Amino acid sequence: MAEILPLKAWRYADHLSPEIEELTAPLFDVVSEKQREKLYENPLNSIHLSVPQGLRPSQEAKLTLSQWKEKGIIQQDLIPGIYVYYQYFRLPGEQKERCRKGFIIQVKAYDWQEKQILRHENTIVSAINDRIELLKAAQIQASPTHGLYEDPSFVLESLMDVAIDSPIYELEDYQGVREVLAVIHDAKVISKFVDFIASKQLILADGHHRLEGAIAYKHAMEGQFPDEKWQAHEYHLMYLTNALGKDLKILPTHRLFYGLEMGKEEFLEKLRCWFDVKKFNDPDELGSYAFHVSKTYGLVIGDESYFIKLKEEKFQELNLKIPEVLQELDLVALHEVLFHQILGLTLEGQRNSGNIAYERNFSRCIQEVRSQKATFAIITRELQIEQVLKVCHSGHLMPQKSTYFYPKALGGLLFASVNQEEFNYPYDAFFNQTEG
């Protein structure tokens, strides 16, 4: 159902391989401002293409890319490949190393209504517009989105395991994740990936804004290359992993609220109408607390912390016209009751609100509240992959920033061009080559 292609990747020149740790960049919204400043200090770091600075950022990226090509800082592979990408990591308190296995390809940027790629989150319009302008100007993709396919038989893993034994890069990233990248150039092996994914429906795990930008760019470029069977603007860079892999991990994303217009006691009183509110003695311990009960959250406000558990009967009285698959989710209930019913922000208003921020790092939540920058923090529990898949297949959407798939794909390991001349290749060679 989903069409993928190998890619003629642009990569940093071989003489720069020993420096690859300093050249790659995490996604912009998962690192602190200090970390971002450090990345920008390196003139060759990939962040200058993924999130360019300046008065005209997209034009800055275009100029940077042109200079890097001219100076041989990045070079394009002569033939397309599938890039096998393994991420080895441990979660806090764990001794055993996990490994998330996947591969990077080009996937057709299907419109959402085609239902070849399913999404699970809402997006923010301004972030999409930035992505479109960058694609138009620089015609490069510096970081892959993250997609999922479902395969209980783990058909592709054996092919990936063979390739990963001969890595191009092996490095440790900003979070201590060991990143390993290898490539498959064998057309018969590539065709097995192409044929296998052709029978699958994909689910977008991470990168909703970038993919939505790619879809808009595809439409903007329609008709530009009518004689080309394979058209660059129709494809998007994606990292695919098996949704049923045991090391696919989703971490919680907490909520920060800024500029509360009511006093603390009035706010707590309003909360008690909807939640059972119980004092918790040490805010610093909330981050390690296991929230086993559905629709239970942590609240940090001032120098105090609380457990708040939604009164299910009150929630049901709202008689929301939303499907049961969404009503079951902690974050849907949180956004409807706390931000809408109590604070008066409609769901559309929440999407564009400057009062709400999304933060994965628990310690940063505590710091923001204690410094009195944020009025309060809501500590949430993690989603299960089964919940995400259920929502995706239902066709409905969660609130933005509902999931944090860990670890994030690293940017700068390779780049995918949407320039037609650089994209051109007889991709028919990768179809219908599998035996048996």
KEPAVEX-809968 format. One record per residue: residue in one letter; x, y, z of N, C-alpha, C in turn. Coordinates in steps of 0.001 Angstrom, whole numbers, plus 500000, padded with zeros to 6 digits. Layout:
# KEPAVEX-809968
AXYZXYZXYZ
...
# end
This chain:
# KEPAVEX-809968
M500818498789500000500000500000500000500851501260500000
A501986501253500720502858502438500766504063502218499859
E504331503179499017505458503081498086506699503723498675
I507791502955498736509066503506499188510112503334498100
L511144504151498169512292504065497265513574504164498077
P514654503529497589515963503824498172516346505248497803
L517395505793498403517749507172498091519231507327497777
K519486508257496859520869508671496572521230509749497595
A521684509311498717521872510222499843523058511149499633
W522924512342500123524051513231500345524559512954501762
R525887512824501886526476512588503207527749513416503355
Y528140513615504591529406514306504817530542513520504171
A531494514232503594532632513610502919533374512672503871
D533991511656503298534634510623504115535662511192505092
H536382512241504684537410512775505581536813513439506828
L535480513692506784534811514283507949534150513225508842
S534206511966508422533555510904509202534011510851510657
P535319511047510955535728511018512365535074512119513210
E534535513144512564533920514257513281532395514185513286
I531843513039512880530400512975512652529587513323513902
E530103513055515096529370513421516312529144514920516407
E530120515699515927530019517163515989529211517730514826
L528899516912513825528213517397512630526718517079512643
T526334516078513404524923515709513486524191516611514483
A522866516595514416522066517457515294520766516768515667
P520361516856516928519046516335517324517935517222516789
L516716516751516900515579517584516530515576518842517393
F515149519933516793515281521247517413514555521353518741
D513392520687518858512562520877520054512861519892521173
V513939519117521059514247518162522128515534518513522862
V516162519636522508517376520051523212517178521446523795
S517976521767524784517871523063525441518449524170524562
E518159525407524940518681526551524193520205526561524205
K520807526199525335522273526168525412522858525133524463
Q522214523973524375522676522939523450522558523403522003
R521467524094521684521287524596520323522352525630519973
E522656526506520909523690527522520665525033526872520352
K525329525783521051526583525072520818526606524467519422
L525482523925518986525401523348517644525625524415516578
Y525027525584516764525161526658515778526592527187515689
E527372527013516751528762527494516726529617526746515718
N529246525517515412529987524738514414529438525060513033
P530209525699512160529686526123510853529323524969509936
L529745523754510273529446522603509424528369521697510026
N527811522079511154526789521235511758525509521254510928
S524846520110510858523662519970510003522496520843510447
I522543521400511644521456522270512106521306523494511199
H522381523870510488522310525016509586521445524720508361
L521156523432508124520233523064507050518852522701507593
S518798522109508772517507521672509311516729522811509954
V517428523684510703516776524824511355517693526042511178
P517745526598509963518656527721509700518249528977510451
Q519237529841510677518995531114511351519019532263510339
G518947533494510848519031534668509988517680535288509716
L517708536442509044516467537139508720515643536372507695
R516328535646506807515644534815505804516200533400505927
P515743532648506903516344531344507219516417530386506033
S515344530294505262515346529335504158516405529689503116
Q516601530982502861517639531399501916519034531141502484
E519177531275503797520459530956504436520790529480504249
A519775528622504387519988527190504190520381526892502748
K519740527572501805520063527378500384521515527763500101
L521962528883500647523338529337500447524326528368501101
T524023527958502315524897527014503030525040525720502248
L523926525191501767523950523937501024524798524066499760
S524620525163499047525399525391497827526896525421498128
Q527269526098499187528687526185499558529231524822499967
W528459524066500705528925522744501137529133521813499948
K528245521913498964528408521083497763529655521492496980
E529825522791496797530974523294496033532300522928496687
K532341522955498012533587522674498740533777521189499031
G532826520367498615532947518935498847532739518531500293
I532096519396501071531813519062502471530794517932502546
I529802517976501668528893516841501514528976516361500069
Q528797515068499895528884514449498574527741513462498402
Q527296513300497162526139512444496909526576511048496489
D525915510033497078526147508660496653525752508510495183
L526490507694494453526244507534493019525023506666492746
I524752505709493637523601504834493450522742504861494714
P521451504584494571520559504623495737520813503449496687
G520494503678497926520603502627498928519525502749499985
I519344501694500731518527501715501939519486501785503112
Y519272502749503990520200502994505090519658502365506367
V520323501302506800519933500606508017520416501430509214
Y519528501635510172519788502571511267519369501932512576
Y520364501607513417520100501006514724520446502009515820
Q519610502063516845519840502941517987519859502099519262
Y521010502094519931521205501321521154521089502275522341
F520277501916523330520030502850524423519601502121525688
R519693502827526797519171502363528078518268503453528643
L517215503050529298516373503985530027516895504100531453
P516603505198532144517097505367533517516781504169534395
G517802503677535096517616502553535998517773501189535353
E517907501166534019518041499888533320519514499515533136
Q519820498237533241521159497735532983521290497189531565
K520239496559531088520280495919529774520107496954528668
E520941496837527640520867497755526507519738497337525563
R518953498303525155517907498084524156518449498425522770
C517792497922521732518166498286520362516909498456519523
R516686499682519056515577499914518127516124499808516703
K515575498890515937516062498605514591515161499247513552
G515777499851512533514992500460511479515832500772510263
F515232501466509310515946501807508068515380503111507516
I516229503838506812515858505143506261515680505023504758
I514551505532504285514197505434502863513491506724502432
Q513056506747501185512133507777500703510753507139500603
V509756507822501104508390507323501020507549508363500287
K506606507899499519505720508833498813504948509659499839
A504902510967499630504230511878500570502730511871500276
Y502075510817500728500638510657500476499826511713501208
D498751512159500567497779512983501278497135512140502382
W496751512799503470496201512055504601494969511253504210
Q494148511802503327492900511119502986493125509834502184
E494350509662501657494659508419500947494844507247501908
K495095507563503182495198506560504248496300505528504014
Q497343505934503310498531505087503195499497505369504349
I499495506616504815500221506990506024499189507566506996
L499136507002508178498174507446509184498869508331510204
R498210509375510647498763510255511681497952510108512959
H498526510579514068497803510448515328497737511750516113
E498375512826515607498400514083516355497984515260515499
N497473516281516166497238517564515520498562518285515291
T498559519269514405499763520029514100499523521525514313
I500611522294514294500571523740514484500928524405513164
V500060525273512661500172525806511302501498526513511058
S501958527337511973503178528118511758504381527222511521
A504435526097512224505563525172512063505547524530510682
I504368524296510126504258523707508789504744524690507738
N504362525943507862504767526962506886506284527094506808
D506953527018507958508413527082507973509020525931507187
R508444524750507327508965523566506622508788523708505111
I507657524259504678507394524420503249508406525384502630
E508637526508503285509591527497502770510996526926502671
L511373526111503633512705525512503624512846524530502462
L511820523723502224511866522786501102511931523511499764
K511160524581499622511160525333498367512523525955498076
A513157526482499111514414527206498904515607526269498778
A515781525374499742516990524559499794516841523213499090
Q515620522731498949515340521439498305516142520303498941
I516218520304500245516958519267500966516191518881502224
Q516316517632502617515737517145503866516887516659504749
A517041517301505905518210517059506749517956516078507875
S516705515757508131516401514797509195515151514022508805
P515152512701509025513992511900508648512872512009509666
T511649511919509205510542511691510117510597510220510548
H509771509838511491509786508471512015508436507824511743
G508465506753510981507248506024510662507290504609511201
L506115504007511336505989502649511847505262501772510837
Y505658500511510804504886499501510088504675498341511057
E503657497539510815503353496435511721503737495107511075
D504655494388511738505111493104511217505397492147512371
P504441491310512728504648490365513835505680489283513528
S506006489077512244506962488029511856508395488544511761
F508601489855511849509935490471511821510732490028510584
V510119490182509431510687489712508169511975490442507788
L512019491761507987513136492565507487514328492602508438
E514123492233509686515199492371510675516442491572510310
S516273490372509748517452489560509401518282490234508311
L517625490895507365518346491613506313519096492808506892
M518459493476507862519104494621508496520292494180509352
D520149493042510028521226492556510892522499492285510104
V522348491769508903523515491505508051524211492812507683
A523436493804507300524009495078506862524705495821507993
I524137495776509196524653496592510297526032496120510750
D526448494926510348527784494431510691528889495218509997
S528537496007508975529533496828508257529076498291508277
P529185498946509415528625500304509547529432501371508818
I528718502409508384529350503624507857529758504518509014
Y528822504679509948529046505520511134528695504731512385
E529399505018513454529032504546514781529432505640515757
L528466506203516459528727507353517306527809507356518508
E528123508194519473527269508387520638526661509770520550
D525343509858520686524692511145520483524556511923521788
Y523790513013521736523640513956522836522965513365524064
Q522268512234523902521570511608525023522272510335525494
G523444510047524919524133508817525254523640507620524464
V522844507863523426522373506791522553523482506445521559
R523725505154521376524715504720520394524020504569519047
E524447505374518093523823505418516769524716504692515768
V524149503750515011524910502993514017524160503038512690
L524877503420511636524274503540510306525050502686509309
A524332501918508500524927501107507437524081501283506183
V524535500732505064523788500913503819523688499593503059
I522561499399502390522337498276501485522239498830500070
H523117498371499177523082498807497775522605497700496835
D522544496475497315522150495337496485520684495489496051
A520469495569494740519127495845494219518121494760494603
K518560493493494647517627492416494987517195492496496454
V518135492867497310517786493013498725516877494227498915
I517214495327498235516383496535498322514962496240497878
S514844495451496819513501495159496304512656494390497318
K513310493620498198512560492914499248511930493912500219
F512669494975500530512114496028501385510954496733500672
V511184497078499404510170497801498623508883496988498531
D509029495691498205507850494828498060507138494625499395
F507920494486500456507313494224501757506496495419502232
I507063496599502146506353497791502612505176498123501700
A505235497672500445504121497917499520502826497272500001
S502931496321500915501723495663501440501298496244502786
K501988497301503222501750497835504559501144499239504524
Q500406499519505561499949500872505847500895501430506904
L501400502646506696502378503219507610501703504133508624
I502342504263509765501850505131510830502939506129511160
L502619507392511167503606508429511468503771508549512975
A504966508230513455505247508309514888505722509697515275
D506594510286514448507218511556514809507521512345513544
G507239513641513574507534514496512432506300514929511661
H505190515122512378503946515504511709504080516794510911
H504787517780511460504913519058510760505776518927509509
R506849518158509610507720517990508445507019517232507325
L506268516199507676505559515463506627504430516302506045
E503736517038506880502674517894506352503256518970505435
G504449519466505783505143520406504903505509519763503581
A505935518498503612506288517777502389505070517559501497
I503924517296502113502693517121501341502325518430500632
A502425519533501359502123520843500761503113521170499642
Y504377520846499853505411521092498823505111520260497576
K504692519016497770504330518154496639503260518818495777
H502241519352496425501164519996495660501643521271494980
A502529522004495635503054523243495036503873522957493781
M504462521762493705505342521416492581504648520592491506
E503374520308491668502660519485490687502762520075489285
G503066519216488316503149519640486921504493520194486503
Q505451520283487419506759520859487084507610519919486234
F507425518618486394508244517649485659507345516579485035
P506521516947484070505522516023483523506123514827482799
D507363514929482349507972513834481589508730512839482475
E508807513121483759509554512247484655508606511256485338
K508928509955485226508104508942485901508265509056487408
W509513509253487865509822509364489277510118510819489596
Q509282511437490397509388512878490628509791513159492077
A510870513906492225511496514116493530510539514720494549
H509718515668494108508866516375495063507759515495495646
E507592514300495118506556513405495631507039512550496797
Y508322512662497143508891511751498141509445512501499351
H509512511759500436509855512336501729510780511383502480
L511746511933503208512718511136503946512097510600505244
M512162509278505425511531508678506597512368507513507139
Y512372507412508459512991506311509194511865505377509621
L511924504119509185510852503168509463511293502130510487
T510448501887511473510698500838512455509437499994512632
N509637498788513104508538497859513318507797498245514602
A506518498539514476505720498953515633505617497865516686
L505887496625516305505749495508517230507086495107517845
G508140495881517550509436495613518158509403495897519653
K510067495055520434509988495182521898510712496415522423
D511587497027521614512349498181522078511836499503521498
L510594499514521057509954500762520661509392501409521921
K509885502566522281509548503166523571508914504537523394
I507821504786524127507173506091524147507306506674525548
L507888507856525650508034508529526940506943509597527090
P506593509954528311505549510979528516506042512380528164
T505133513215527726505405514636527512504511515426528462
H505125516165529371504391516896530399503900518244529858
R503020518888530589502432520169530191502840521252531190
L503271522387530672503546523572531484502532524645531125
F502067525386532126501127526477531855501693527781532397
Y501657528798531555502212530108531884501087531145531956
G501202532054532918500292533197532964498891532881533445
L498751532048534462497425531771535018496856533043535641
E495635533383535258495045534653535685494301534553537018
M494097533364537529493443533215538835494482532826539888
G494165533040541150495069532691542228495160531187542427
K496193530781543140496451529347543367495274528666544058
E494739529259545123493656528614545866492389528515545037
E492106529554544268490927529507543396491098528403542345
F492301528288541804492579527246540812492395525855541417
L492938525645542606492794524343543257491327524030543567
E490576525048543928489151524850544215488404524417542951
K488738525025541822488107524640540559488515523216540171
L489784522871540447490240521515540161489423520483540943
R489113520801542190488413519839543052486992519538542564
C486462520402541734485149520113541152485225518944540157
W486382518783539567486554517798538493487474516639538881
F488374516867539829489393515884540186489362515610541688
D489766514398542049490140514121543431491568514632543591
V491766515561544518493062516224544682493679515776546000
K494898515228545908495574514703547087496991515266547156
K497358515813548286498686516410548470499767515333548359
F500867515685547688502038514812547592503213515575548187
N503962514929549059504906515669549900506131516229549189
D506647515536548186507914515948547585507780516067546074
P507720517286545532507581517463544079508677516761543281
D509895516699543840511016516106543107510824514616542854
E509965513978543639509754512537543493508657512199542476
L507910513195542043506828512913541099507344512319539793
G508552512726539395509098512262538123509354510769538078
S509543510151539220509814508718539256508607507913539719
Y507477508587539912506284507902540386505575507201539227
A505127505977539445504416505225538411502921505504538532
F502376506163537526500942506468537517500207505284536885
H499799504341537720499158503133537205497695503350536851
V497061504292537515495618504467537353495332505435536208
S494410505055535358494032505880534213493528507255534665
K493863508272533879493418509648534099493854510190535459
T495064509802535853495704510334537054496953511097536634
Y497177512263537247498273513138536841498965513701538076
G500155514225537874500825514976538912500668516462538648
L500543517254539693500455518709539578501546519334540445
V502326520210539843503312520995540590502917522455540446
I502650523117541565502256524523541549502873525209542764
G503542526316542533504274526962543612505335526009544135
D505388525830545453506341524892546035505651523616546502
E504441523365545977503661522197546385503386521279545198
S503060520029545531502706519071544489501510518243544932
Y500767517725543947499524516994544216499370515860543209
F498611514842543600498014513904542666496627514427542336
I496269514400541074494895514736540714494332513592539867
K493201513056540287492562511955539574491194512412539095
L490993512315537791489744512789537195488553511997537733
K487496512716538068486248512074538480485535511600537216
E485554510302537007485058509749535748483601510106535498
E482809510135536564481387510453536376481196511886535881
K482044512803536352481977514196535884482378514285534415
F483388513520534052483855513512532663482757512973531748
Q482079511918532178481025511328531350479828512269531214
E479599513111532232478487514066532170478656515079531049
L479887515276530589480116516209529492479477515715528201
N479270514378528125478649513788526937479338514281525660
L480647514154525632481444514634524505481128513853523240
K481061514569522140480786513923520855482103513470520216
I482862512711520965484106512148520445484087510648520673
P484755509894519815484691508431519911485324507898521189
E484931506709521552485401506092522793486915505910522788
V487494505630521610488939505400521530489723506617522001
L489144507813521835489795509031522314489446509325523765
Q488203509071524154487798509336525537488598508507526534
E489140507387526079489929506520526959491308507098527262
L491755508064526472493126508557526593493258509614527686
D494308509488528490494568510448529565494663511878529046
L495390512072527942495659513431527471494425514085526868
V493558513308526248492308513867525723491468514396526880
A491361513603527939490597514031529118491237515259529761
L492560515253529859493267516385530466493009517679529699
H493161517615528382492989518827527579491549519318527591
E490602518390527598489194518798527603488788519394528950
V489164518742530036488702519181531350489539520338531885
L490858520173531964491693521208532577491794522452531709
F492179522265530473492446523435529636491190524047529019
H490183523207528758488961523736528149487933524116529223
Q487469523135529998486390523387530944486812524331532082
I488016524152532609488447524961533753489084526281533323
L489972526228532326490715527438531939490127528145530719
G489124527552530090488395528254529037489053528279527680
L490052527442527457490713527389526149490064526313525293
T489508526683524167488957525686523247490091524829522706
L489751523708522088490786522835521535491592523562520464
E490921524366519654491639525151518642492507526200519311
G491979526813520366492775527798521092493999527189521736
Q493893525948522199495036525264522790496147525040521770
R495762524754520537496767524486519497497658525687519257
N497104526869519410497855528083519101498180528914520342
S497991528326521501498170529080522745499639529244523102
G499991530456523507501323530714524030501424530397525511
N500306530026526130500294529712527567500717528276527865
I500538527399526872500825525980527088502133525611526409
A503003524932527156504251524421526602504342522931526899
Y505117522237526092505221520788526184506661520432526520
E506848519667527573508203519433528090508376517967528502
R509345517304527901509613515910528246510422515802529537
N511288516771529765512234516704530879511543517107532190
F511404516151533102510717516420534363511439517499535174
S512760517428535243513524518409536024513306519820535520
R513181519966534206512948521292533634511558521807534013
C510596520892534119509257521295534577509339521890535980
I510047521205536863510201521681538240510896523043538256
Q511946523186537462512695524450537413511819525602536940
E511009525351535923510153526407535378509133526879536407
V508593525952537198507609526336538215508287527031539382
R509405526490539857510090527078541012510647528463540699
S511027528679539459511530529998539073510399530987538834
Q509153530492538930507937531280538737507758531752537298
K508483531126536377508231531397534964506909530739534557
A506746529469534931505492528756534685504654528760535955
T503332528849535798502448528822536960502324527420537524
F502154526442536646502058525063537116502526524100536028
A502814522885536452503178521798535541502250520619535799
I501829519962534718501063518726534822501978517580534381
I502191516632535269503050515495534995502172514344534500
T502479513843533322501638512825532686502343511474532656
R501590510450532369502184509120532230502310508773530751
E503124507769530464503392507414529075502227506677528434
L502125506846527120501158506085526325501736504722525979
Q500875503771525732501295502479525220501148502478523701
I502053501768523009502000501743521550500661501199521065
E500054500283521828498758499737521425497696500833521365
Q497784501808522263496831502920522251497024503788521011
V498285504035520666498585504859519490498065504177518226
L498337502887518093497889502157516907496368502151516812
K495724502003517938494263501975517958493675503307517480
V494268504407517947493797505727517520494048505934516031
C495250505573515566495578505751514149494602505002513245
H494330503760513582493428502960512745491987503446512831
S491662504194513879490308504738513999490105505958513104
G491233506581512689491145507770511859491024509065512638
H491091508998513963490966510185514796492342510678515236
L492375511864515849493640512489516229493694512769517721
M494894512634518282495146513005519668495508514484519740
P495543515050520951496089516403521099497558516441520655
Q498018517623520244499423517739519846500345517361520999
K501528516867520635502555516467521614502035515391522567
S501304514427522024500807513337522856501855512251523047
T502749512121522088503728511037522143505147511583522042
Y506051510873522673507474511170522547508183509834522352
F508333509450521077509022508205520778510503508395521061
Y511062507469521827512463507590522246513237506359521793
P514474506577521307515139507860521078514684508509519767
K514969509800519632514651510509518401515678510168517321
A515236510165516070516168509988514957517094511201514890
L518347510951514642519351512014514599519396512637513212
G519531513951513143519647514642511864521101514763511435
G521334514762510127522682514994509612523469513746509285
L522945512559509622523636511336509208523614511212507692
L522536511685507100522425511749505645521383512798505287
F521397513216504031520466514232503532519798513695502272
A518522514029502084517783513595500897517388514815500083
S517741514797498824517447515929497944516080515773497293
V515360516889497169514139516913496373514362517728495097
N515633517921494752516009518510493463515912517405492416
Q515130517619491372514838516562490403516101515994489766
E517042516859489406518264516396488747519076515482489659
E519128515816490944519889514999491890519139513721492274
F517840513736492122516985512610492478516938511546491382
N517110511953490132516871511072488985517649509762489067
Y516936508661488763517533507334488716516467506384488170
P516859505318487475515857504349486988515385503430488118
Y514471503938488932514046503216490130513271501932489824
D512889501730488559512211500475488197513072499268488558
A514382499477488638515301498370488947515027497741490306
F514308498446491162514081497950492520512692497336492705
F511971497181491625510634496611491704510590495250491020
N509842494324491645509602493005491082510879492201490841
Q511828492314491755513057491541491642513140490396492639
T512235490365493581512316489321494597511985487959494002
E512592486947494549512406485587494058511363484861494920
G510599484038494265509660483176494987508467483869495553
# end
